[in-house]
Amino acid sequence: MITLLSSFHYFSLPPLTASLILRVLLGGAAIALSLVLIPYLRRNLITRWVMLTIEKLKLLPKISDTEKEAIKAGNAWVEKEFFTGKPDWKYILNEPYPHVTPEIQDFLDNQVEKVCAMATDWEIYQHKDLPSELWKYLKHEKFFGMMIPEEYGGLGFSNLAYSAVMMKLASRSFTHVATVGVTNSLGPAKLLMRYGTPEQKSQYLPRLAIGEEIPCFALTEPNAGSDAASLISKGEVFKGEDGKLYLKLNWKKRYITLGAIATLLGLAVRVYDPDHLLGKGEDVGITCVLVPTNTEGVILNQRHDPMGVPFYNSPTEGHDVIVPVEQIIGGVKKAGKGWQMLMQSLAAGRGVSFPASCTGVAKLVTRVASAHSVNRKQFGLSIGRFEGIEEPLARIAGFTYMLDALRLYTCGAVDNDRQPAVSAAIAKYISTELTRKVVMDGMDILGGSGICRGERNLLANIYTAMPIAITVEGANILTRTLMIFGQGSIRCHPYIYDEIQALNNQDLAHFDKTLWAHLSSFAVNKFRALMLTISGGTLTMAPVSGATAKYYRKLTFASTTFALLSDFVLVAYGGKLKRKEKLTGRFADALTWMYLGTCTLRRYESNGQPKEELPLVHWSLQYALYQIQMAFEGILNNIDLPVIGGMLRRTSLPWVRWQKLSDLPNDQLGHDVAQLLQNNRFIRERLTEGIYVPEAETEALGRLEKAFTLVHASQPILRKIKAAIAAGLLPQNKPTKLLDLAQMRSVITKSELALVNQAELARNDAIQVDAFGLEEYSHQEKLSELRS
């Protein structure tokens, strides 16, 4: 107070006037402080008016029943940490990171190995189906019942075990993925295990486990994909002449995997009960029903042709199909709970099947592209030594490293019953997107070898199949713009969902408590963001020391910025934010890459911080942080609010650019990663661990691997010859006779000469492409048409 009075004296104010002003200021401050700190006053004089304003301006977002079920499905996991602005790295790093058990490895080395060996992808495409022997083997070894508990005759595998199997199968053929995957992911078996009645489980699960029943699940309609509210497929409850209750079903579905050969159809319909026989009202809601496909009125006699990939995918119709109400999955008590059941199953499932399949594909491309880069020569050099090839090779290696990290970390969560809905959506979205880029980079590196189809070409078929993975179980555009941040912000934000609930329930006390905690968090994050921007993120602790510590600090900095921007747009746009899909897509990008960077760091820690992996870690984290940086800049540059948007572009955007999170990995780092992939056998094997690599040299990958091994083995010999030329022991102008001359002059031994010749023959064989006789090619096309 003395200091304040001295300040007033400085402005030549009389002591009485100065004292009066000071009392007014202090009194005003005390009143303001009382309004904030005393809950009763705050609730009634401030918070109540905030509630009324939100209602009057209709700022509260409208959430459809479909969205409500999606939001309630699963639970928040480590992704929620990024909404706080201060991730708990101890918690994140202590989450389980699983490893394949010896028992599962035995299954991979034997049963899965045999499945992969029974037919090449080219053979499957030529016959438009799996060989009959392969179908029998899959059923006999319970591939269709991997997730079904042993008590019902299944294998009782964990999600990690299932993921490892799917990854290896995907490295052989996309048809394996679709055929085996649908029976173990979203379908009758999974729904029965979770929601089925004891009678339903006993009746169906043992038959599903051994392939006696082939399942499919019919959800999508011509006018209802992700928007379940638009379903028109209908089930009507009625009482039969025997006094029992039945459903009369009518539907028209499409995109149903295994539909054409299914014996048991899982069906999503909207059930109506005009006579109130179930006691759940007239519009019961979306319901999942089991329909044997031999039931009268079921139509399954066509196939779709999804990008030419020969897995069964079909439309189906049903006309006045009659089944007992006991065919509702979970019984009558689960009538109307179908969408909730599906969302809860998908909440975890997306995070297992897609990362597994995509990682298998990425590892195959990594193996193929690296071998081709060493085997293929231009201008006398392996093409992998050219910087133009190094760039896509580095991307392939970095993305594959991140994809495997994503697969394992997310699997660990699902196996520990975390049901991470948002992380699973991220995993589905980013695994398919990165794998698409990996495949395209692989095709670019292979050039002509990539576009000429035949048994030697390992990438063309997966290149055409990738749009399928992008599209199914929630198209990526939808997942990115609506699900990851749109639903994730409500599900994972520490306050938003509680605030919405309080507003909907008109609960002033709860809204008051949550709102002011939210405002306090916002203020803290604003201060933290300022300090971290000034310091470049260094004013925060990392949970580890060493080479990766800086990335934890950067991710904490990114989290603070993300939380601050999230709070701002959620308040500034309110319910209108749902329609700002470009903006929410950029928030999804930031959250996605924070999660992917976290998975990568967790992998490095789990592997024991091996120094040989550091180039991959550096490349991956720098790439991830750059994507987050671009997302933040895109957000600030596109907030279109009057006045505020312009102010942010002039003030906050320069701040974000001043202390950027990262640039893209530089050329030297890209070179290091690309050369690791080509020359470090340990890293290459570890990066592609768990895929199918045929031993037979007559197979495409076996042929590539043989040449790759021999070319590397011959390198020291070629260096000896090069040194001899430099020393004048061998001439430079006789390339055709050089090897024989080197052996004659004892520069190399006879066995070394044989090895170099063998390597050259193998290399030349490996780079050949398939060609067909005119009649043979025409015959293949006619056979394909007939089979179609």
VOLO-657335 format. One record per residue (C-alpha): residue in three letters; x, y, z. Coordinates in steps of 0.5 Angstrom, whole numbers, padded with zeros to 4 digits, always signed. Example, Ala and Ser with C-alpha at 12.3 -4.5 7.8 and 13.67 -1.06 7.14 Angstrom:
residues 2
Ala+0025-0009+0016;Ser+0027-0002+0014;
//
This chain:
residues 788
Met+0000+0000+0000;Ile+0006+0005+0002;Thr+0009+0003-0005;Leu+0002+0005-0009;Leu+0001+0011-0005;Ser+0008+0013-0007;Ser+0006+0012-0014;Phe+0000+0017-0013;His+0005+0022-0010;Tyr+0009+0021-0016;Phe+0003+0024-0020;Ser+0002+0030-0015;Leu-0004+0027-0013;Pro-0007+0030-0006;Pro-0006+0025+0000;Leu-0014+0024+0001;Thr-0015+0024-0007;Ala-0010+0018-0007;Ser-0012+0014-0001;Leu-0020+0015-0004;Ile-0017+0012-0011;Leu-0013+0007-0008;Arg-0019+0004-0003;Val-0024+0004-0009;Leu-0019+0000-0013;Leu-0018-0005-0007;Gly-0025-0005-0006;Gly-0027-0007-0013;Ala-0021-0012-0013;Ala-0024-0015-0007;Ile-0031-0015-0010;Ala-0028-0018-0017;Leu-0025-0024-0013;Ser-0031-0025-0008;Leu-0035-0026-0015;Val-0030-0031-0017;Leu-0028-0035-0011;Ile-0034-0035-0007;Pro-0038-0041-0011;Tyr-0045-0039-0009;Leu-0044-0032-0012;Arg-0040-0034-0018;Arg-0045-0039-0020;Asn-0051-0034-0019;Leu-0048-0028-0021;Ile-0043-0030-0027;Thr-0044-0038-0029;Arg-0052-0037-0029;Trp-0051-0032-0034;Val-0046-0036-0038;Met-0051-0042-0039;Leu-0056-0037-0041;Thr-0052-0034-0046;Ile-0050-0041-0049;Glu-0057-0043-0050;Lys-0059-0036-0053;Leu-0054-0036-0058;Lys-0054-0044-0059;Leu-0047-0045-0058;Leu-0048-0052-0055;Pro-0046-0057-0061;Lys-0052-0062-0063;Ile-0050-0069-0062;Ser-0054-0074-0066;Asp-0056-0081-0063;Thr-0051-0084-0068;Glu-0045-0079-0065;Lys-0047-0080-0058;Glu-0046-0088-0059;Ala-0039-0087-0062;Ile-0037-0082-0057;Lys-0039-0087-0051;Ala-0036-0093-0054;Gly-0029-0095-0051;Asn-0026-0090-0047;Ala-0020-0085-0047;Trp-0013-0087-0046;Val-0006-0084-0047;Glu-0009-0079-0053;Lys-0013-0075-0047;Glu-0006-0073-0045;Phe-0005-0069-0051;Phe-0011-0065-0049;Thr-0009-0063-0042;Gly-0003-0059-0045;Lys+0002-0063-0040;Pro+0003-0070-0042;Asp+0004-0075-0036;Trp+0010-0078-0039;Lys+0011-0083-0034;Tyr+0004-0086-0035;Ile+0005-0086-0042;Leu+0012-0090-0042;Asn+0009-0095-0037;Glu+0003-0097-0041;Pro+0004-0104-0043;Tyr+0009-0106-0050;Pro+0007-0113-0052;His+0012-0118-0055;Val+0010-0125-0058;Thr+0010-0131-0054;Pro+0014-0137-0056;Glu+0007-0141-0057;Ile+0005-0135-0062;Gln+0012-0135-0065;Asp+0011-0143-0066;Phe+0004-0142-0069;Leu+0007-0136-0074;Asp+0013-0141-0076;Asn+0009-0147-0077;Gln+0001-0146-0079;Val+0002-0139-0082;Glu+0008-0140-0085;Lys+0005-0146-0089;Val-0001-0142-0091;Cys+0003-0137-0094;Ala+0007-0142-0098;Met+0001-0146-0100;Ala-0001-0140-0106;Thr+0003-0134-0108;Asp-0001-0128-0109;Trp-0001-0128-0117;Glu-0004-0135-0116;Ile-0009-0133-0112;Tyr-0011-0127-0117;Gln-0011-0132-0123;His-0016-0137-0120;Lys-0020-0131-0117;Asp-0020-0135-0110;Leu-0016-0138-0105;Pro-0014-0146-0107;Ser-0019-0151-0104;Glu-0014-0154-0100;Leu-0012-0147-0097;Trp-0019-0146-0095;Lys-0019-0153-0092;Tyr-0013-0152-0088;Leu-0015-0145-0086;Lys-0021-0148-0083;His-0018-0154-0080;Glu-0013-0150-0076;Lys-0018-0145-0074;Phe-0016-0139-0077;Phe-0023-0137-0077;Gly-0023-0138-0070;Met-0017-0134-0067;Met-0020-0130-0063;Ile-0026-0135-0060;Pro-0024-0137-0053;Glu-0022-0144-0053;Glu-0028-0146-0049;Tyr-0032-0146-0055;Gly-0027-0149-0059;Gly-0023-0143-0062;Leu-0015-0141-0061;Gly-0017-0136-0056;Phe-0011-0131-0058;Ser-0010-0124-0056;Asn-0010-0118-0060;Leu-0003-0118-0061;Ala-0003-0125-0063;Tyr-0008-0124-0068;Ser-0004-0118-0070;Ala+0002-0122-0071;Val-0002-0127-0076;Met-0005-0122-0080;Met+0001-0118-0081;Lys+0005-0124-0084;Leu-0001-0126-0088;Ala-0002-0119-0091;Ser+0006-0119-0093;Arg+0003-0125-0098;Ser-0003-0123-0100;Phe-0009-0118-0099;Thr-0014-0123-0100;His-0011-0127-0094;Val-0013-0121-0090;Ala-0020-0120-0092;Thr-0022-0127-0092;Val-0019-0128-0085;Gly-0019-0121-0082;Val-0027-0121-0083;Thr-0028-0127-0079;Asn-0024-0125-0073;Ser-0026-0117-0073;Leu-0033-0114-0074;Gly-0037-0120-0075;Pro-0042-0125-0071;Ala-0036-0128-0067;Lys-0034-0122-0064;Leu-0041-0119-0063;Leu-0043-0126-0060;Met-0037-0126-0055;Arg-0038-0120-0052;Tyr-0046-0119-0052;Gly-0049-0126-0054;Thr-0053-0130-0050;Pro-0050-0137-0047;Glu-0055-0141-0052;Gln-0052-0137-0058;Lys-0045-0137-0056;Ser-0046-0145-0055;Gln-0050-0146-0062;Tyr-0045-0141-0066;Leu-0038-0140-0063;Pro-0036-0148-0064;Arg-0038-0148-0071;Leu-0035-0141-0073;Ala-0029-0143-0070;Ile-0028-0149-0075;Gly-0031-0146-0081;Glu-0037-0150-0081;Glu-0040-0143-0081;Ile-0038-0138-0085;Pro-0040-0131-0082;Cys-0041-0124-0085;Phe-0044-0118-0083;Ala-0048-0113-0087;Leu-0049-0106-0085;Thr-0048-0101-0091;Glu-0053-0099-0095;Pro-0053-0095-0101;Asn-0056-0089-0097;Ala-0053-0091-0090;Gly-0045-0092-0089;Ser-0043-0088-0083;Asp-0049-0085-0082;Ala-0053-0090-0078;Ala-0059-0086-0077;Ser-0061-0087-0085;Leu-0061-0094-0085;Ile-0068-0096-0088;Ser-0067-0104-0087;Lys-0072-0106-0083;Gly-0075-0111-0078;Glu-0082-0112-0076;Val-0084-0115-0069;Phe-0090-0120-0070;Lys-0093-0125-0066;Gly-0094-0132-0070;Glu-0100-0137-0070;Asp-0096-0141-0065;Gly-0096-0135-0060;Lys-0088-0134-0061;Leu-0085-0127-0063;Tyr-0082-0127-0070;Leu-0078-0121-0074;Lys-0080-0120-0081;Leu-0074-0117-0084;Asn-0073-0113-0091;Trp-0066-0111-0093;Lys-0062-0109-0098;Lys-0054-0108-0097;Arg-0048-0108-0100;Tyr-0040-0108-0099;Ile-0041-0115-0095;Thr-0034-0118-0095;Leu-0035-0126-0095;Gly-0043-0125-0097;Ala-0043-0129-0103;Ile-0041-0135-0099;Ala-0043-0134-0092;Thr-0048-0139-0088;Leu-0049-0134-0082;Leu-0051-0127-0084;Gly-0050-0122-0078;Leu-0055-0116-0080;Ala-0056-0109-0078;Val-0063-0107-0078;Arg-0068-0102-0075;Val-0073-0106-0071;Tyr-0080-0103-0071;Asp-0085-0106-0066;Pro-0092-0103-0068;Asp-0096-0108-0062;His-0091-0106-0057;Leu-0089-0114-0056;Leu-0082-0112-0054;Gly-0084-0107-0049;Lys-0079-0102-0052;Gly-0084-0097-0056;Glu-0086-0097-0063;Asp-0079-0095-0066;Val-0074-0100-0062;Gly-0068-0098-0066;Ile-0062-0101-0069;Thr-0061-0108-0068;Cys-0056-0114-0069;Val-0060-0120-0072;Leu-0057-0127-0074;Val-0060-0130-0080;Pro-0058-0136-0083;Thr-0057-0135-0090;Asn-0061-0141-0092;Thr-0067-0138-0089;Glu-0072-0137-0095;Gly-0072-0130-0097;Val-0065-0129-0097;Ile-0061-0127-0103;Leu-0054-0128-0104;Asn-0052-0129-0111;Gln-0047-0124-0113;Arg-0040-0121-0112;His-0037-0114-0113;Asp-0031-0113-0116;Pro-0027-0109-0111;Met-0021-0107-0115;Gly-0020-0114-0118;Val-0018-0116-0111;Pro-0021-0123-0111;Phe-0024-0124-0104;Tyr-0031-0125-0103;Asn-0035-0118-0103;Ser-0042-0118-0104;Pro-0049-0115-0104;Thr-0055-0118-0101;Glu-0062-0117-0100;Gly-0067-0120-0096;His-0075-0120-0097;Asp-0080-0122-0092;Val-0075-0126-0088;Ile-0078-0129-0082;Val-0073-0131-0076;Pro-0075-0132-0068;Val-0073-0126-0064;Glu-0068-0130-0060;Gln-0064-0129-0066;Ile-0063-0122-0064;Ile-0055-0122-0062;Gly-0056-0122-0054;Gly-0063-0123-0054;Val-0069-0119-0053;Lys-0066-0114-0048;Lys-0061-0112-0053;Ala-0066-0110-0058;Gly-0065-0103-0060;Lys-0057-0103-0058;Gly-0054-0105-0064;Trp-0051-0099-0066;Gln-0048-0098-0059;Met-0045-0106-0060;Leu-0042-0104-0066;Met-0039-0098-0064;Gln-0036-0101-0058;Ser-0033-0107-0062;Leu-0030-0102-0067;Ala-0027-0098-0062;Ala-0022-0103-0061;Gly-0022-0107-0067;Arg-0020-0101-0072;Gly-0013-0101-0068;Val-0012-0108-0069;Ser-0013-0110-0076;Phe-0011-0104-0080;Pro-0005-0103-0077;Ala-0003-0110-0077;Ser-0005-0111-0085;Cys-0002-0105-0087;Thr+0005-0106-0083;Gly+0005-0113-0086;Val+0005-0109-0093;Ala+0010-0104-0091;Lys+0015-0109-0089;Leu+0014-0113-0095;Val+0015-0106-0099;Thr+0021-0105-0095;Arg+0024-0111-0097;Val+0023-0111-0104;Ala+0025-0104-0105;Ser+0031-0104-0101;Ala+0033-0111-0105;His+0031-0108-0112;Ser+0035-0101-0110;Val+0042-0106-0109;Asn+0040-0110-0115;Arg+0038-0106-0120;Lys+0044-0102-0123;Gln+0044-0095-0128;Phe+0050-0092-0130;Gly+0054-0098-0127;Leu+0052-0096-0120;Ser+0046-0099-0116;Ile+0041-0094-0116;Gly+0040-0094-0109;Arg+0046-0090-0109;Phe+0043-0084-0112;Glu+0040-0079-0108;Gly+0033-0079-0112;Ile+0032-0086-0110;Glu+0035-0085-0103;Glu+0029-0080-0101;Pro+0023-0085-0102;Leu+0027-0091-0099;Ala+0028-0086-0093;Arg+0021-0085-0093;Ile+0019-0092-0093;Ala+0024-0094-0088;Gly+0022-0089-0083;Phe+0014-0090-0084;Thr+0015-0097-0083;Tyr+0019-0096-0077;Met+0013-0092-0074;Leu+0008-0097-0077;Asp+0010-0102-0073;Ala+0011-0098-0067;Leu+0004-0096-0068;Arg+0001-0103-0068;Leu+0005-0106-0062;Tyr+0003-0100-0057;Thr-0004-0100-0059;Cys-0005-0107-0059;Gly-0002-0107-0052;Ala-0008-0102-0050;Val-0013-0107-0053;Asp-0010-0113-0050;Asn-0011-0109-0043;Asp-0018-0107-0044;Arg-0017-0100-0045;Gln-0022-0100-0051;Pro-0018-0093-0054;Ala-0023-0091-0059;Val-0020-0085-0061;Ser-0013-0088-0061;Ala-0016-0094-0065;Ala-0019-0089-0070;Ile-0012-0085-0071;Ala-0009-0092-0072;Lys-0014-0094-0078;Tyr-0013-0087-0081;Ile-0006-0086-0081;Ser-0004-0093-0082;Thr-0007-0094-0088;Glu-0005-0087-0091;Leu+0002-0088-0089;Thr+0002-0095-0092;Arg-0001-0092-0099;Lys+0005-0087-0099;Val+0010-0093-0098;Val+0007-0097-0103;Met+0007-0091-0108;Asp+0014-0090-0106;Gly+0016-0097-0107;Met+0013-0097-0114;Asp+0017-0091-0116;Ile+0023-0094-0114;Leu+0021-0101-0118;Gly+0019-0097-0124;Gly+0018-0101-0130;Ser+0019-0107-0126;Gly+0013-0105-0121;Ile+0008-0104-0127;Cys+0009-0110-0131;Arg+0004-0115-0128;Gly+0006-0122-0127;Glu+0009-0127-0121;Arg+0015-0123-0121;Asn+0011-0117-0119;Leu+0010-0116-0111;Leu+0007-0109-0111;Ala+0002-0108-0117;Asn-0003-0112-0113;Ile-0003-0109-0107;Tyr-0002-0102-0110;Thr-0009-0103-0113;Ala-0012-0106-0107;Met-0010-0100-0102;Pro-0016-0096-0104;Ile-0020-0101-0100;Ala-0016-0100-0094;Ile-0017-0093-0094;Thr-0025-0094-0095;Val-0027-0099-0091;Glu-0030-0099-0083;Gly-0030-0091-0084;Ala-0027-0088-0090;Asn-0021-0084-0088;Ile-0024-0077-0090;Leu-0029-0078-0085;Thr-0025-0081-0080;Arg-0020-0075-0080;Thr-0025-0069-0081;Leu-0030-0072-0076;Met-0028-0077-0072;Ile-0021-0076-0069;Phe-0022-0069-0067;Gly-0029-0068-0067;Gln-0031-0074-0063;Gly-0024-0074-0060;Ser-0025-0067-0057;Ile-0031-0069-0053;Arg-0029-0076-0051;Cys-0022-0074-0049;His-0022-0067-0047;Pro-0021-0066-0039;Tyr-0028-0061-0039;Ile-0032-0061-0045;Tyr-0036-0067-0044;Asp-0038-0066-0037;Glu-0039-0059-0039;Ile-0044-0061-0045;Gln-0047-0066-0040;Ala-0048-0061-0035;Leu-0051-0056-0040;Asn-0056-0061-0042;Asn-0058-0063-0035;Gln-0059-0056-0033;Asp-0054-0057-0027;Leu-0051-0050-0025;Ala-0047-0053-0020;His-0043-0058-0024;Phe-0043-0053-0030;Asp-0040-0048-0025;Lys-0035-0053-0022;Thr-0033-0055-0029;Leu-0033-0049-0033;Trp-0028-0045-0028;Ala-0023-0051-0028;His-0023-0051-0035;Leu-0022-0043-0035;Ser-0016-0044-0030;Ser-0013-0050-0035;Phe-0014-0045-0041;Ala-0010-0039-0037;Val-0004-0044-0035;Asn-0004-0047-0042;Lys-0003-0040-0044;Phe+0002-0038-0040;Arg+0006-0045-0041;Ala+0005-0044-0048;Leu+0008-0037-0048;Met+0014-0039-0044;Leu+0015-0045-0048;Thr+0015-0041-0054;Ile+0020-0037-0052;Ser+0025-0042-0049;Gly+0024-0047-0055;Gly+0020-0052-0051;Thr+0027-0053-0046;Leu+0023-0051-0040;Thr+0020-0057-0039;Met+0023-0064-0036;Ala+0024-0070-0041;Pro+0023-0077-0038;Val+0029-0080-0041;Ser+0036-0077-0042;Gly+0040-0078-0048;Ala+0039-0077-0056;Thr+0031-0077-0055;Ala+0030-0073-0049;Lys+0029-0067-0054;Tyr+0023-0070-0057;Tyr+0019-0071-0051;Arg+0020-0064-0049;Lys+0018-0062-0056;Leu+0012-0066-0056;Thr+0010-0063-0049;Phe+0011-0056-0053;Ala+0006-0059-0058;Ser+0001-0061-0053;Thr+0001-0055-0050;Thr+0000-0051-0056;Phe-0005-0056-0058;Ala-0009-0056-0052;Leu-0009-0048-0052;Leu-0012-0048-0059;Ser-0017-0053-0058;Asp-0020-0049-0052;Phe-0020-0043-0056;Val-0024-0046-0063;Leu-0028-0050-0058;Val-0031-0044-0055;Ala-0030-0039-0061;Tyr-0034-0043-0066;Gly-0038-0047-0061;Gly-0043-0052-0065;Lys-0041-0049-0071;Leu-0034-0052-0071;Lys-0038-0059-0073;Arg-0038-0056-0080;Lys-0031-0053-0080;Glu-0028-0060-0082;Lys-0022-0057-0086;Leu-0020-0054-0079;Thr-0022-0060-0075;Gly-0018-0064-0080;Arg-0012-0060-0078;Phe-0013-0061-0071;Ala-0014-0069-0072;Asp-0007-0068-0076;Ala-0004-0065-0070;Leu-0007-0070-0065;Thr-0005-0076-0070;Trp+0002-0074-0071;Met+0003-0073-0063;Tyr+0001-0080-0062;Leu+0005-0083-0067;Gly+0011-0080-0065;Thr+0009-0082-0058;Cys+0009-0089-0061;Thr+0015-0089-0064;Leu+0019-0086-0058;Arg+0016-0092-0054;Arg+0018-0097-0059;Tyr+0025-0094-0058;Glu+0025-0095-0050;Ser+0022-0102-0050;Asn+0027-0104-0055;Gly+0033-0102-0050;Gln+0035-0095-0054;Pro+0039-0099-0059;Lys+0044-0094-0062;Glu+0043-0097-0069;Glu+0036-0095-0069;Leu+0037-0088-0068;Pro+0037-0085-0075;Leu+0030-0088-0076;Val+0028-0085-0069;His+0031-0078-0071;Trp+0028-0079-0078;Ser+0021-0081-0075;Leu+0020-0076-0070;Gln+0023-0070-0074;Tyr+0018-0072-0079;Ala+0012-0072-0074;Leu+0014-0066-0071;Tyr+0014-0062-0078;Gln+0007-0065-0079;Ile+0005-0062-0073;Gln+0008-0056-0074;Met+0004-0055-0081;Ala-0002-0057-0077;Phe-0001-0051-0072;Glu+0000-0046-0078;Gly-0006-0049-0082;Ile-0010-0048-0076;Leu-0008-0041-0075;Asn-0008-0039-0082;Asn-0015-0041-0083;Ile-0019-0039-0077;Asp-0024-0034-0080;Leu-0027-0031-0075;Pro-0028-0023-0076;Val-0023-0019-0073;Ile-0020-0025-0069;Gly-0018-0029-0075;Gly-0014-0023-0077;Met-0011-0022-0070;Leu-0008-0029-0070;Arg-0005-0029-0077;Arg-0001-0022-0075;Thr+0001-0024-0068;Ser+0000-0032-0066;Leu+0002-0035-0073;Pro+0009-0031-0073;Trp+0010-0034-0066;Val+0009-0041-0068;Arg+0014-0040-0074;Trp+0019-0037-0070;Gln+0020-0043-0065;Lys+0018-0048-0070;Leu+0018-0055-0067;Ser+0022-0058-0073;Asp+0024-0058-0080;Leu+0023-0064-0085;Pro+0029-0069-0084;Asn+0035-0066-0088;Asp+0038-0070-0093;Gln+0044-0073-0089;Leu+0039-0076-0085;Gly+0035-0079-0090;His+0042-0081-0093;Asp+0044-0085-0087;Val+0037-0088-0086;Ala+0037-0090-0094;Gln+0044-0093-0093;Leu+0042-0097-0087;Leu+0036-0100-0090;Gln+0041-0103-0096;Asn+0047-0104-0092;Asn+0046-0106-0085;Arg+0043-0113-0085;Phe+0041-0113-0078;Ile+0037-0106-0079;Arg+0034-0109-0085;Glu+0032-0116-0082;Arg+0029-0112-0075;Leu+0025-0107-0079;Thr+0022-0113-0083;Glu+0021-0118-0078;Gly+0015-0122-0078;Ile+0013-0122-0085;Tyr+0013-0128-0090;Val+0020-0129-0094;Pro+0020-0135-0098;Glu+0026-0139-0098;Ala+0025-0142-0105;Glu+0029-0138-0110;Thr+0024-0139-0116;Glu+0019-0135-0112;Ala+0019-0127-0113;Leu+0022-0125-0106;Gly+0026-0131-0106;Arg+0030-0129-0112;Leu+0030-0122-0110;Glu+0033-0124-0103;Lys+0038-0129-0106;Ala+0041-0123-0111;Phe+0041-0118-0105;Thr+0045-0123-0101;Leu+0050-0125-0107;Val+0051-0117-0109;His+0053-0116-0102;Ala+0058-0121-0101;Ser+0061-0119-0108;Gln+0062-0112-0106;Pro+0069-0113-0102;Ile+0071-0117-0109;Leu+0069-0111-0113;Arg+0073-0106-0109;Lys+0079-0110-0109;Ile+0079-0110-0117;Lys+0077-0103-0116;Ala+0084-0102-0112;Ala+0088-0106-0117;Ile+0086-0101-0123;Ala+0087-0095-0119;Ala+0094-0098-0117;Gly+0095-0100-0125;Leu+0095-0107-0124;Leu+0089-0108-0128;Pro+0087-0104-0134;Gln+0081-0099-0134;Asn+0079-0100-0142;Lys+0077-0108-0142;Pro+0071-0109-0138;Thr+0069-0115-0141;Lys+0075-0118-0140;Leu+0077-0115-0133;Leu+0074-0121-0128;Asp+0078-0126-0132;Leu+0084-0122-0132;Ala+0084-0120-0125;Gln+0084-0128-0123;Met+0089-0129-0128;Arg+0094-0123-0125;Ser+0092-0126-0118;Val+0088-0120-0116;Ile+0082-0125-0114;Thr+0082-0132-0113;Lys+0078-0137-0117;Ser+0072-0138-0112;Glu+0072-0130-0112;Leu+0071-0130-0119;Ala+0066-0135-0119;Leu+0062-0131-0113;Val+0062-0125-0117;Asn+0059-0128-0124;Gln+0054-0132-0119;Ala+0052-0125-0116;Glu+0052-0122-0123;Leu+0047-0128-0126;Ala+0043-0127-0120;Arg+0042-0120-0120;Asn+0040-0120-0128;Asp+0035-0125-0126;Ala+0032-0121-0121;Ile+0031-0115-0125;Gln+0027-0119-0130;Val+0020-0118-0131;Asp+0014-0122-0133;Ala+0012-0123-0141;Phe+0007-0127-0144;Gly+0006-0130-0151;Leu+0000-0127-0154;Glu-0005-0133-0154;Glu-0003-0135-0147;Tyr-0004-0127-0145;Ser-0011-0128-0149;His-0013-0134-0145;Gln-0011-0131-0138;Glu-0016-0126-0140;Lys-0022-0130-0142;Leu-0021-0135-0136;Ser-0021-0128-0132;Glu-0028-0126-0135;Leu-0031-0133-0135;Arg-0029-0134-0127;Ser-0032-0127-0126;
//
